[in-house]
């Protein structure tokens, strides 16, 4: 999960040159021997990076590994995605959760085609104007799609810096980490450096108690079973399979009390994920 944060331009950093060099050596040595082979790191294009970054928001890499190639087969470029019906995009998105991300990705593709002649802007300040893209996601896109030296934080990067530079601290704020990210950034090879950081962070997540628990921004995700998130996904799947359904039928199908279902349907409708059709609901 990425967090929207910017560093003060002139904030002083405490990392020393020798310390930074030792840190970089450790990260790059690990990367040389344990580089993860991920499909969005191959045949790099702005479109492939954009899709992967939307999918990776709040979703485990293992699930994205399955869905990413299938989604690209169905929607291979901006034009194909922008010209698709939303229900087809949502159908291809099933299994990734958080369906509003699929809507935002679809809307972004339409904006790229209509307003930018099919070319994704290469600047973070432009990217954050698209739906569903915050400063950290924008930074990741700029670094990975365009190999530009921008500063951003995501969960694995945060884990690495807390592990190395805040070993005896809790409540570590991202604004404390950001100057260190900037001070250690490889400006000649930012894409490779961030890949190395993220792979090291993934390793830490598997082998140690999660350093991110010492972050001021850490929050344990609520259980999925029985949650509104689960019901929302169930509504989308039901409508994908049946077309138009009444509130009563949806409530009965999913086993959800009518008042709760009315609230959830209202939220989905406001977000543009479903639409009314007479007395029923359907995908837009």
Short mmCIF file of the C-alpha atoms (twelve columns), coordinates in Angstrom:
data_MODEL
# 
_entry.id   MODEL 
# 
loop_
_atom_site.group_PDB 
_atom_site.id 
_atom_site.type_symbol 
_atom_site.label_atom_id 
_atom_site.label_alt_id 
_atom_site.label_comp_id 
_atom_site.label_asym_id 
_atom_site.label_seq_id 
_atom_site.Cartn_x 
_atom_site.Cartn_y 
_atom_site.Cartn_z 
_atom_site.pdbx_PDB_model_num 
ATOM 1   C CA . UNK A 1   0.000   0.000   0.000   1 
ATOM 2   C CA . UNK A 2   1.343   3.393   -0.940  1 
ATOM 3   C CA . UNK A 3   1.018   6.538   1.159   1 
ATOM 4   C CA . UNK A 4   0.716   10.050  -0.215  1 
ATOM 5   C CA . UNK A 5   3.670   12.013  1.182   1 
ATOM 6   C CA . UNK A 6   6.084   14.699  0.034   1 
ATOM 7   C CA . UNK A 7   9.387   15.678  1.569   1 
ATOM 8   C CA . UNK A 8   10.223  19.255  2.514   1 
ATOM 9   C CA . UNK A 9   12.608  20.449  -0.203  1 
ATOM 10  C CA . UNK A 10  15.331  21.662  2.125   1 
ATOM 11  C CA . UNK A 11  14.942  19.174  4.980   1 
ATOM 12  C CA . UNK A 12  18.318  18.110  6.391   1 
ATOM 13  C CA . UNK A 13  19.203  14.437  6.305   1 
ATOM 14  C CA . UNK A 14  21.395  12.657  8.843   1 
ATOM 15  C CA . UNK A 15  22.699  9.879   6.568   1 
ATOM 16  C CA . UNK A 16  26.446  10.151  5.937   1 
ATOM 17  C CA . UNK A 17  28.169  9.383   2.648   1 
ATOM 18  C CA . UNK A 18  29.951  6.277   3.947   1 
ATOM 19  C CA . UNK A 19  26.765  5.036   5.587   1 
ATOM 20  C CA . UNK A 20  24.824  5.605   2.365   1 
ATOM 21  C CA . UNK A 21  27.420  3.719   0.336   1 
ATOM 22  C CA . UNK A 22  27.367  0.770   2.726   1 
ATOM 23  C CA . UNK A 23  23.582  0.713   2.677   1 
ATOM 24  C CA . UNK A 24  23.504  0.798   -1.126  1 
ATOM 25  C CA . UNK A 25  26.074  -1.987  -1.334  1 
ATOM 26  C CA . UNK A 26  23.982  -4.238  0.902   1 
ATOM 27  C CA . UNK A 27  20.826  -3.599  -1.105  1 
ATOM 28  C CA . UNK A 28  22.471  -4.089  -4.502  1 
ATOM 29  C CA . UNK A 29  24.391  -7.208  -3.438  1 
ATOM 30  C CA . UNK A 30  21.126  -8.810  -2.383  1 
ATOM 31  C CA . UNK A 31  19.453  -7.735  -5.630  1 
ATOM 32  C CA . UNK A 32  22.238  -9.275  -7.715  1 
ATOM 33  C CA . UNK A 33  21.551  -12.686 -6.229  1 
ATOM 34  C CA . UNK A 34  17.816  -12.531 -5.513  1 
ATOM 35  C CA . UNK A 35  16.261  -10.432 -8.245  1 
ATOM 36  C CA . UNK A 36  12.545  -11.144 -8.544  1 
ATOM 37  C CA . UNK A 37  11.306  -11.969 -12.019 1 
ATOM 38  C CA . UNK A 38  8.039   -10.052 -12.381 1 
ATOM 39  C CA . UNK A 39  6.195   -9.612  -15.694 1 
ATOM 40  C CA . UNK A 40  5.774   -5.833  -15.320 1 
ATOM 41  C CA . UNK A 41  9.562   -5.543  -15.109 1 
ATOM 42  C CA . UNK A 42  9.850   -7.033  -18.585 1 
ATOM 43  C CA . UNK A 43  8.925   -5.373  -21.883 1 
ATOM 44  C CA . UNK A 44  8.459   -2.130  -19.960 1 
ATOM 45  C CA . UNK A 45  5.935   0.358   -21.345 1 
ATOM 46  C CA . UNK A 46  4.027   3.148   -19.587 1 
ATOM 47  C CA . UNK A 47  0.783   1.228   -20.080 1 
ATOM 48  C CA . UNK A 48  2.103   -2.002  -18.532 1 
ATOM 49  C CA . UNK A 49  3.529   -0.081  -15.583 1 
ATOM 50  C CA . UNK A 50  0.274   1.819   -15.080 1 
ATOM 51  C CA . UNK A 51  -1.768  -1.391  -15.033 1 
ATOM 52  C CA . UNK A 52  0.631   -3.078  -12.626 1 
ATOM 53  C CA . UNK A 53  0.655   -0.116  -10.221 1 
ATOM 54  C CA . UNK A 54  -3.146  -0.017  -10.078 1 
ATOM 55  C CA . UNK A 55  -3.262  -3.772  -9.490  1 
ATOM 56  C CA . UNK A 56  -0.599  -3.701  -6.785  1 
ATOM 57  C CA . UNK A 57  -2.444  -1.144  -4.675  1 
ATOM 58  C CA . UNK A 58  -3.520  -3.087  -1.567  1 
ATOM 59  C CA . UNK A 59  -3.143  -6.451  -3.331  1 
ATOM 60  C CA . UNK A 60  -0.531  -9.161  -2.835  1 
ATOM 61  C CA . UNK A 61  1.999   -9.698  -5.600  1 
ATOM 62  C CA . UNK A 62  1.019   -13.364 -5.954  1 
ATOM 63  C CA . UNK A 63  -2.535  -12.456 -6.958  1 
ATOM 64  C CA . UNK A 64  -1.345  -9.817  -9.406  1 
ATOM 65  C CA . UNK A 65  1.021   -12.312 -11.032 1 
ATOM 66  C CA . UNK A 66  -2.027  -14.354 -12.060 1 
ATOM 67  C CA . UNK A 67  -4.257  -11.506 -13.226 1 
ATOM 68  C CA . UNK A 68  -1.727  -9.192  -14.905 1 
ATOM 69  C CA . UNK A 69  -1.043  -11.276 -18.059 1 
ATOM 70  C CA . UNK A 70  -4.722  -12.162 -18.462 1 
ATOM 71  C CA . UNK A 71  -5.771  -8.513  -18.207 1 
ATOM 72  C CA . UNK A 72  -3.155  -7.508  -20.801 1 
ATOM 73  C CA . UNK A 73  -4.349  -10.205 -23.176 1 
ATOM 74  C CA . UNK A 74  -7.847  -8.728  -22.999 1 
ATOM 75  C CA . UNK A 75  -6.770  -5.059  -22.960 1 
ATOM 76  C CA . UNK A 76  -3.280  -4.813  -24.497 1 
ATOM 77  C CA . UNK A 77  -3.016  -1.023  -24.662 1 
ATOM 78  C CA . UNK A 78  -4.646  2.281   -23.764 1 
ATOM 79  C CA . UNK A 79  -6.960  2.241   -26.780 1 
ATOM 80  C CA . UNK A 80  -8.257  -1.247  -26.059 1 
ATOM 81  C CA . UNK A 81  -8.963  -0.425  -22.418 1 
ATOM 82  C CA . UNK A 82  -10.481 2.979   -23.135 1 
ATOM 83  C CA . UNK A 83  -12.810 1.476   -25.754 1 
ATOM 84  C CA . UNK A 84  -14.008 -1.382  -23.556 1 
ATOM 85  C CA . UNK A 85  -17.299 -1.545  -21.693 1 
ATOM 86  C CA . UNK A 86  -16.903 -1.097  -17.941 1 
ATOM 87  C CA . UNK A 87  -18.613 -4.431  -17.266 1 
ATOM 88  C CA . UNK A 88  -15.928 -6.183  -19.340 1 
ATOM 89  C CA . UNK A 89  -13.172 -4.402  -17.407 1 
ATOM 90  C CA . UNK A 90  -14.772 -5.376  -14.096 1 
ATOM 91  C CA . UNK A 91  -15.135 -8.973  -15.266 1 
ATOM 92  C CA . UNK A 92  -11.402 -9.140  -16.027 1 
ATOM 93  C CA . UNK A 93  -10.613 -7.502  -12.687 1 
ATOM 94  C CA . UNK A 94  -12.388 -10.135 -10.570 1 
ATOM 95  C CA . UNK A 95  -10.024 -11.700 -8.038  1 
ATOM 96  C CA . UNK A 96  -8.116  -8.480  -7.337  1 
ATOM 97  C CA . UNK A 97  -10.665 -6.774  -5.080  1 
ATOM 98  C CA . UNK A 98  -11.296 -3.039  -4.650  1 
ATOM 99  C CA . UNK A 99  -13.259 -2.740  -7.903  1 
ATOM 100 C CA . UNK A 100 -13.105 1.053   -7.845  1 
ATOM 101 C CA . UNK A 101 -9.457  0.683   -8.884  1 
ATOM 102 C CA . UNK A 102 -10.644 -0.952  -12.109 1 
ATOM 103 C CA . UNK A 103 -13.011 1.972   -12.696 1 
ATOM 104 C CA . UNK A 104 -10.224 4.489   -12.062 1 
ATOM 105 C CA . UNK A 105 -7.849  2.616   -14.373 1 
ATOM 106 C CA . UNK A 106 -10.507 2.553   -17.100 1 
ATOM 107 C CA . UNK A 107 -11.203 6.280   -16.677 1 
ATOM 108 C CA . UNK A 108 -7.483  7.035   -16.740 1 
ATOM 109 C CA . UNK A 109 -7.104  5.127   -20.010 1 
ATOM 110 C CA . UNK A 110 -9.942  7.141   -21.544 1 
ATOM 111 C CA . UNK A 111 -8.317  10.398  -20.433 1 
ATOM 112 C CA . UNK A 112 -4.950  9.343   -21.859 1 
ATOM 113 C CA . UNK A 113 -6.542  8.538   -25.216 1 
ATOM 114 C CA . UNK A 114 -8.811  11.582  -25.421 1 
ATOM 115 C CA . UNK A 115 -6.647  14.262  -23.812 1 
ATOM 116 C CA . UNK A 116 -3.051  13.068  -24.296 1 
ATOM 117 C CA . UNK A 117 -3.123  11.373  -27.719 1 
ATOM 118 C CA . UNK A 118 -2.574  7.976   -26.169 1 
ATOM 119 C CA . UNK A 119 0.668   8.948   -24.411 1 
ATOM 120 C CA . UNK A 120 0.869   8.722   -20.616 1 
ATOM 121 C CA . UNK A 121 2.403   11.919  -19.170 1 
ATOM 122 C CA . UNK A 122 5.868   11.433  -17.677 1 
ATOM 123 C CA . UNK A 123 5.543   13.935  -14.817 1 
ATOM 124 C CA . UNK A 124 4.222   13.190  -11.333 1 
ATOM 125 C CA . UNK A 125 2.364   16.515  -11.140 1 
ATOM 126 C CA . UNK A 126 0.412   15.563  -14.270 1 
ATOM 127 C CA . UNK A 127 -0.188  11.963  -13.233 1 
ATOM 128 C CA . UNK A 128 -1.848  12.871  -9.922  1 
ATOM 129 C CA . UNK A 129 -4.646  14.533  -11.891 1 
ATOM 130 C CA . UNK A 130 -5.838  11.130  -13.082 1 
ATOM 131 C CA . UNK A 131 -8.366  9.237   -10.915 1 
ATOM 132 C CA . UNK A 132 -6.857  6.829   -8.413  1 
ATOM 133 C CA . UNK A 133 -3.291  8.133   -8.694  1 
ATOM 134 C CA . UNK A 134 -1.753  9.717   -5.596  1 
ATOM 135 C CA . UNK A 135 1.739   11.131  -5.272  1 
ATOM 136 C CA . UNK A 136 3.346   7.806   -4.341  1 
ATOM 137 C CA . UNK A 137 1.733   5.897   -7.199  1 
ATOM 138 C CA . UNK A 138 2.702   8.738   -9.520  1 
ATOM 139 C CA . UNK A 139 6.283   8.531   -8.271  1 
ATOM 140 C CA . UNK A 140 6.389   4.789   -8.875  1 
ATOM 141 C CA . UNK A 141 5.062   5.229   -12.427 1 
ATOM 142 C CA . UNK A 142 7.629   7.933   -13.209 1 
ATOM 143 C CA . UNK A 143 10.485  5.816   -11.805 1 
ATOM 144 C CA . UNK A 144 9.489   2.520   -13.404 1 
ATOM 145 C CA . UNK A 145 7.942   3.629   -16.703 1 
ATOM 146 C CA . UNK A 146 10.319  6.498   -17.469 1 
ATOM 147 C CA . UNK A 147 13.390  5.703   -15.309 1 
ATOM 148 C CA . UNK A 148 13.401  9.166   -13.759 1 
ATOM 149 C CA . UNK A 149 14.866  9.919   -10.302 1 
ATOM 150 C CA . UNK A 150 11.802  10.737  -8.221  1 
ATOM 151 C CA . UNK A 151 11.299  10.163  -4.489  1 
ATOM 152 C CA . UNK A 152 8.420   8.028   -3.218  1 
ATOM 153 C CA . UNK A 153 7.567   5.519   -0.505  1 
ATOM 154 C CA . UNK A 154 5.610   2.286   -0.619  1 
ATOM 155 C CA . UNK A 155 5.356   -0.526  1.893   1 
ATOM 156 C CA . UNK A 156 8.551   -2.429  0.988   1 
ATOM 157 C CA . UNK A 157 10.620  0.746   0.733   1 
ATOM 158 C CA . UNK A 158 9.321   1.888   4.114   1 
ATOM 159 C CA . UNK A 159 10.206  -1.504  5.593   1 
ATOM 160 C CA . UNK A 160 13.818  -1.270  4.378   1 
ATOM 161 C CA . UNK A 161 14.475  2.201   5.766   1 
ATOM 162 C CA . UNK A 162 12.885  1.480   9.141   1 
ATOM 163 C CA . UNK A 163 14.951  -1.713  9.388   1 
ATOM 164 C CA . UNK A 164 18.268  0.010   8.649   1 
ATOM 165 C CA . UNK A 165 17.900  3.516   10.057  1 
ATOM 166 C CA . UNK A 166 15.260  3.318   12.820  1 
ATOM 167 C CA . UNK A 167 16.074  0.050   14.582  1 
ATOM 168 C CA . UNK A 168 15.320  1.372   18.079  1 
ATOM 169 C CA . UNK A 169 12.316  3.504   17.175  1 
ATOM 170 C CA . UNK A 170 8.571   3.168   17.027  1 
ATOM 171 C CA . UNK A 171 6.133   5.671   15.577  1 
ATOM 172 C CA . UNK A 172 8.434   6.426   12.649  1 
ATOM 173 C CA . UNK A 173 6.829   8.961   10.302  1 
ATOM 174 C CA . UNK A 174 7.204   8.933   6.542   1 
ATOM 175 C CA . UNK A 175 8.442   12.506  6.637   1 
ATOM 176 C CA . UNK A 176 11.441  11.195  8.588   1 
ATOM 177 C CA . UNK A 177 12.094  8.482   6.013   1 
ATOM 178 C CA . UNK A 178 11.701  10.589  2.872   1 
ATOM 179 C CA . UNK A 179 14.966  12.556  3.229   1 
ATOM 180 C CA . UNK A 180 16.818  9.235   3.532   1 
ATOM 181 C CA . UNK A 181 15.132  7.917   0.395   1 
ATOM 182 C CA . UNK A 182 16.234  11.062  -1.407  1 
ATOM 183 C CA . UNK A 183 19.791  10.973  -0.020  1 
ATOM 184 C CA . UNK A 184 20.362  7.337   -1.063  1 
ATOM 185 C CA . UNK A 185 18.602  7.491   -4.434  1 
ATOM 186 C CA . UNK A 186 20.644  6.299   -7.410  1 
ATOM 187 C CA . UNK A 187 19.915  9.122   -9.827  1 
ATOM 188 C CA . UNK A 188 21.630  7.373   -12.715 1 
ATOM 189 C CA . UNK A 189 19.653  4.132   -12.363 1 
ATOM 190 C CA . UNK A 190 16.518  4.931   -10.345 1 
ATOM 191 C CA . UNK A 191 14.419  2.109   -11.789 1 
ATOM 192 C CA . UNK A 192 16.948  -0.575  -10.860 1 
ATOM 193 C CA . UNK A 193 17.560  0.999   -7.438  1 
ATOM 194 C CA . UNK A 194 13.882  0.982   -6.553  1 
ATOM 195 C CA . UNK A 195 13.530  -2.597  -7.788  1 
ATOM 196 C CA . UNK A 196 16.431  -3.545  -5.514  1 
ATOM 197 C CA . UNK A 197 14.902  -1.714  -2.535  1 
ATOM 198 C CA . UNK A 198 11.530  -3.345  -3.038  1 
ATOM 199 C CA . UNK A 199 13.028  -6.829  -3.397  1 
ATOM 200 C CA . UNK A 200 15.022  -6.350  -0.202  1 
ATOM 201 C CA . UNK A 201 11.886  -5.141  1.554   1 
ATOM 202 C CA . UNK A 202 9.953   -8.181  0.347   1 
ATOM 203 C CA . UNK A 203 12.722  -10.393 1.757   1 
ATOM 204 C CA . UNK A 204 12.512  -8.622  5.126   1 
ATOM 205 C CA . UNK A 205 8.761   -9.160  5.149   1 
ATOM 206 C CA . UNK A 206 9.262   -12.908 4.774   1 
ATOM 207 C CA . UNK A 207 12.143  -13.349 7.204   1 
ATOM 208 C CA . UNK A 208 11.624  -10.884 10.079  1 
ATOM 209 C CA . UNK A 209 8.838   -9.504  12.247  1 
ATOM 210 C CA . UNK A 210 7.426   -6.752  10.054  1 
ATOM 211 C CA . UNK A 211 9.446   -3.527  10.616  1 
ATOM 212 C CA . UNK A 212 6.470   -1.561  9.278   1 
ATOM 213 C CA . UNK A 213 4.682   -2.222  12.562  1 
ATOM 214 C CA . UNK A 214 6.992   0.453   13.945  1 
ATOM 215 C CA . UNK A 215 5.701   2.973   11.408  1 
ATOM 216 C CA . UNK A 216 3.383   5.727   12.612  1 
ATOM 217 C CA . UNK A 217 1.228   4.932   9.572   1 
ATOM 218 C CA . UNK A 218 0.847   1.210   10.231  1 
ATOM 219 C CA . UNK A 219 -2.712  -0.094  10.463  1 
ATOM 220 C CA . UNK A 220 -3.726  -3.740  10.432  1 
ATOM 221 C CA . UNK A 221 -6.278  -4.404  7.728   1 
ATOM 222 C CA . UNK A 222 -9.720  -5.371  8.988   1 
ATOM 223 C CA . UNK A 223 -10.793 -8.995  8.357   1 
ATOM 224 C CA . UNK A 224 -12.243 -9.528  4.891   1 
ATOM 225 C CA . UNK A 225 -14.729 -12.244 5.828   1 
ATOM 226 C CA . UNK A 226 -18.143 -10.694 6.443   1 
ATOM 227 C CA . UNK A 227 -16.932 -7.164  5.677   1 
ATOM 228 C CA . UNK A 228 -18.591 -4.579  3.446   1 
ATOM 229 C CA . UNK A 229 -15.667 -5.112  1.064   1 
ATOM 230 C CA . UNK A 230 -16.690 -8.731  0.663   1 
ATOM 231 C CA . UNK A 231 -20.336 -7.816  0.098   1 
ATOM 232 C CA . UNK A 232 -19.427 -5.119  -2.454  1 
ATOM 233 C CA . UNK A 233 -17.424 -7.666  -4.417  1 
ATOM 234 C CA . UNK A 234 -20.306 -10.109 -4.207  1 
ATOM 235 C CA . UNK A 235 -22.697 -7.515  -5.651  1 
ATOM 236 C CA . UNK A 236 -20.416 -6.931  -8.642  1 
ATOM 237 C CA . UNK A 237 -20.042 -10.662 -9.275  1 
ATOM 238 C CA . UNK A 238 -23.800 -11.201 -9.017  1 
ATOM 239 C CA . UNK A 239 -24.521 -8.463  -11.530 1 
ATOM 240 C CA . UNK A 240 -21.824 -9.738  -13.882 1 
ATOM 241 C CA . UNK A 241 -23.555 -13.108 -13.899 1 
ATOM 242 C CA . UNK A 242 -27.215 -12.025 -14.018 1 
ATOM 243 C CA . UNK A 243 -27.356 -8.576  -15.646 1 
ATOM 244 C CA . UNK A 244 -30.084 -6.745  -13.698 1 
ATOM 245 C CA . UNK A 245 -31.187 -7.677  -10.177 1 
ATOM 246 C CA . UNK A 246 -33.478 -6.098  -7.590  1 
ATOM 247 C CA . UNK A 247 -32.236 -5.102  -4.160  1 
ATOM 248 C CA . UNK A 248 -34.315 -7.900  -2.644  1 
ATOM 249 C CA . UNK A 249 -32.786 -10.508 -4.932  1 
ATOM 250 C CA . UNK A 250 -29.262 -9.285  -4.264  1 
ATOM 251 C CA . UNK A 251 -29.866 -9.304  -0.502  1 
ATOM 252 C CA . UNK A 252 -31.287 -12.806 -0.653  1 
ATOM 253 C CA . UNK A 253 -28.512 -14.112 -2.913  1 
ATOM 254 C CA . UNK A 254 -25.744 -12.769 -0.684  1 
ATOM 255 C CA . UNK A 255 -27.535 -13.354 2.621   1 
ATOM 256 C CA . UNK A 256 -27.244 -9.715  3.688   1 
ATOM 257 C CA . UNK A 257 -29.828 -7.808  5.730   1 
ATOM 258 C CA . UNK A 258 -31.880 -5.356  3.634   1 
ATOM 259 C CA . UNK A 259 -30.864 -2.178  5.454   1 
ATOM 260 C CA . UNK A 260 -27.162 -2.957  5.185   1 
ATOM 261 C CA . UNK A 261 -27.564 -3.908  1.535   1 
ATOM 262 C CA . UNK A 262 -29.362 -0.628  0.780   1 
ATOM 263 C CA . UNK A 263 -26.415 1.292   2.231   1 
ATOM 264 C CA . UNK A 264 -23.882 -0.725  0.258   1 
ATOM 265 C CA . UNK A 265 -25.826 -0.409  -3.000  1 
ATOM 266 C CA . UNK A 266 -26.116 3.346   -2.468  1 
ATOM 267 C CA . UNK A 267 -22.358 3.595   -2.038  1 
ATOM 268 C CA . UNK A 268 -21.653 1.532   -5.139  1 
ATOM 269 C CA . UNK A 269 -24.071 3.666   -7.138  1 
ATOM 270 C CA . UNK A 270 -22.460 6.920   -5.988  1 
ATOM 271 C CA . UNK A 271 -19.052 5.588   -7.029  1 
ATOM 272 C CA . UNK A 272 -20.333 4.691   -10.504 1 
ATOM 273 C CA . UNK A 273 -19.790 0.968   -10.041 1 
ATOM 274 C CA . UNK A 274 -23.468 0.112   -10.497 1 
ATOM 275 C CA . UNK A 275 -26.492 1.909   -11.972 1 
ATOM 276 C CA . UNK A 276 -30.243 1.766   -11.450 1 
ATOM 277 C CA . UNK A 277 -32.409 0.092   -14.068 1 
ATOM 278 C CA . UNK A 278 -36.069 0.534   -13.121 1 
ATOM 279 C CA . UNK A 279 -36.514 -1.289  -9.834  1 
ATOM 280 C CA . UNK A 280 -33.203 -3.080  -10.180 1 
ATOM 281 C CA . UNK A 281 -29.466 -2.541  -10.430 1 
ATOM 282 C CA . UNK A 282 -27.022 -3.336  -13.190 1 
ATOM 283 C CA . UNK A 283 -23.440 -2.598  -14.139 1 
ATOM 284 C CA . UNK A 284 -23.075 0.713   -16.031 1 
# 
